[in-house]
């Protein structure tokens, strides 16, 4: 099933995901995507420590939403669904963001729970997959949280943990490059959280295939591919082996930021958080003994759009 299943070409709809690290837009007409944009806005800047959204972070998101509103108007979008996730869940002043976003976009953002986020991500990630290849463990590594969803055509178990590329970096990885002890401490915390995942959702141990979503996973794939320029067609459904993920992690974790930034496939805005994200990915592959990860560019955005088209 794709976002256009059961629908024809009609008035375009749009979905916006205001995540901890990025703000993204998908415009769809029921038959095909018309626009897919991704802007790194760092909404989660300092949230883990202060439990508040920084004014400059809100303004970065607002600037992006102004541009996205123009794009939606150009396409004649009539219905929009906008969601926020981990950073907003953790912030005491999230209403400051919601008021600005509603004024710019015309709809108030939905504050998704980890369960809702997981269901939408699973719907988007598995829409093109044959359920007979499951059960799938869909892992959405965000900036502030990671969602684990297991199932074939529908989720049978969901769990969200407070681990993301930004949160792990801010809590543990202070060296440039990170000290071995910092990496070991972070991996130990990841393993503890994964113990919780298995305890709460035992069927994750029976998953036949790992499906990885979001910027960390696609960036590790892009670095492995050595992409000089972003190419969705090469990243979507790329099979990332554990050996390759370990190699990318080892390379990035041992380089200072000034050298790390020259790796093809690594966006400048991800240079300081990619080690934390890659650490989570490698930790997951080790813990569950997955030898490969199917990289998906279809995720919560696609799930949000599907909810508007069905």
NORTADA-V890772 format. One record per residue. RES is the residue in one small letter. SS is DSSP state (h for helix, s for strand, l for the rest). PHI is phi as a letter, one per 40 degrees, with the letter a starting at -180 (none if undefined). D_FIRST is the distance of its C-alpha to the first C-alpha in whole Angstrom. Layout:
BEGIN
RES;SS;PHI;D_FIRST
RES;SS;PHI;D_FIRST
END
This chain:
BEGIN
x;l;none;0
x;l;b;4
x;l;d;7
x;l;c;8
x;l;d;6
x;l;g;9
x;l;b;11
x;l;b;14
x;l;c;16
x;l;a;18
x;l;c;20
x;l;c;19
x;s;b;18
x;s;a;19
x;s;b;18
x;s;b;21
x;s;b;21
x;s;c;25
x;l;c;25
x;l;c;28
x;l;b;29
x;s;b;26
x;s;b;25
x;s;b;22
x;s;b;21
x;s;b;18
x;s;b;18
x;s;b;15
x;l;b;16
x;l;g;12
x;l;b;12
x;l;a;13
x;s;c;15
x;s;c;18
x;s;a;20
x;s;b;19
x;s;b;22
x;s;b;24
x;s;b;27
x;s;c;29
x;l;b;31
x;l;f;32
x;l;d;32
x;l;c;33
x;l;d;36
x;l;g;39
x;h;c;37
x;h;d;37
x;h;c;41
x;h;c;42
x;l;f;39
x;l;a;39
x;l;c;37
x;l;c;39
x;h;d;40
x;h;c;40
x;h;c;36
x;h;c;36
x;h;c;37
x;h;c;35
x;h;c;32
x;h;c;33
x;h;c;34
x;h;c;31
x;h;c;29
x;h;d;32
x;h;c;31
x;h;c;27
x;h;c;28
x;h;c;30
x;h;c;27
x;h;c;25
x;h;c;28
x;h;c;28
x;h;c;24
x;l;g;25
x;l;c;23
x;l;b;23
x;s;b;21
x;s;b;21
x;s;b;20
x;s;b;22
x;s;b;22
x;s;b;25
x;l;b;25
x;h;d;28
x;h;d;31
x;h;c;31
x;h;d;31
x;h;c;34
x;l;c;36
x;l;c;38
x;l;b;38
x;h;c;35
x;h;c;36
x;h;c;37
x;h;c;34
x;h;c;32
x;h;c;35
x;h;c;35
x;h;c;31
x;h;c;31
x;h;c;34
x;h;c;32
x;h;c;29
x;l;h;30
x;l;b;28
x;l;c;29
x;l;c;27
x;s;c;25
x;s;c;26
x;l;c;23
x;l;c;25
x;h;d;24
x;h;c;22
x;h;c;20
x;h;c;19
x;h;c;18
x;h;c;15
x;h;c;14
x;h;c;14
x;h;c;12
x;h;d;9
x;h;c;9
x;h;c;10
x;h;b;8
x;l;d;5
x;l;b;6
x;l;c;8
x;l;c;9
x;h;d;11
x;h;c;14
x;h;c;15
x;l;c;15
x;l;c;16
x;s;c;16
x;s;b;18
x;s;c;17
x;s;b;20
x;s;b;20
x;s;c;23
x;l;c;25
x;l;c;28
x;l;b;29
x;l;a;27
x;s;b;25
x;s;b;22
x;s;b;21
x;s;b;18
x;s;b;18
x;s;i;15
x;l;b;13
x;l;c;10
x;l;b;12
x;s;c;15
x;s;b;18
x;s;a;21
x;s;b;21
x;s;a;24
x;s;b;25
x;s;b;28
x;l;c;31
x;l;b;30
x;l;a;29
x;h;c;30
x;h;c;33
x;h;c;34
x;h;c;35
x;h;c;36
x;h;c;38
x;h;c;39
x;h;b;40
x;l;b;40
x;l;c;43
x;l;c;45
x;l;b;44
x;l;c;43
x;l;d;42
x;l;c;45
x;h;d;44
x;h;c;45
x;h;c;43
x;h;c;40
x;h;c;41
x;h;c;41
x;h;c;38
x;h;c;36
x;h;c;38
x;h;c;37
x;h;d;33
x;h;c;34
x;h;c;35
x;h;c;32
x;h;c;30
x;h;d;33
x;h;c;32
x;h;d;28
x;h;c;29
x;h;c;31
x;h;c;29
x;l;b;26
x;h;d;27
x;h;c;24
x;h;c;23
x;h;c;26
x;h;c;24
x;l;c;21
x;l;c;20
x;s;a;18
x;s;c;19
x;s;b;17
x;s;b;19
x;s;b;18
x;h;g;20
x;h;c;23
x;h;d;25
x;h;c;23
x;h;c;22
x;h;c;26
x;h;d;27
x;h;c;25
x;h;c;26
x;h;c;30
x;h;c;29
x;h;c;28
x;l;g;31
x;l;c;29
x;l;c;32
x;l;b;29
x;l;d;26
x;l;a;23
x;h;d;19
x;h;c;18
x;h;c;21
x;h;c;20
x;l;c;16
x;l;g;15
x;l;c;19
x;s;c;21
x;s;c;24
x;s;c;26
x;h;c;28
x;h;c;31
x;h;c;30
x;h;c;29
x;h;c;33
x;h;c;34
x;h;c;33
x;h;d;34
x;h;c;37
x;h;c;38
x;h;c;36
x;h;c;38
x;l;b;42
x;l;b;42
x;l;c;43
x;h;d;41
x;h;c;43
x;h;c;42
x;h;d;39
x;l;c;38
x;l;c;38
x;l;c;36
x;l;d;33
x;l;g;30
x;l;b;31
x;l;c;31
x;h;d;35
x;h;c;33
x;h;b;32
x;l;d;35
x;l;c;37
x;l;b;34
x;h;c;32
x;h;c;34
x;h;c;33
x;h;c;29
x;h;c;30
x;h;c;32
x;h;c;29
x;h;c;27
x;h;c;30
x;h;c;31
x;h;c;27
x;h;c;27
x;h;c;31
x;h;c;31
x;h;c;28
x;l;f;29
x;l;c;26
x;l;c;27
x;s;a;24
x;s;b;21
x;s;c;18
x;s;c;18
x;l;b;15
x;l;c;15
x;l;c;12
x;l;a;14
x;h;c;15
x;h;c;15
x;h;c;11
x;h;c;11
x;h;c;14
x;h;c;13
x;h;d;10
x;h;c;13
x;h;c;15
x;h;c;12
x;l;b;11
END
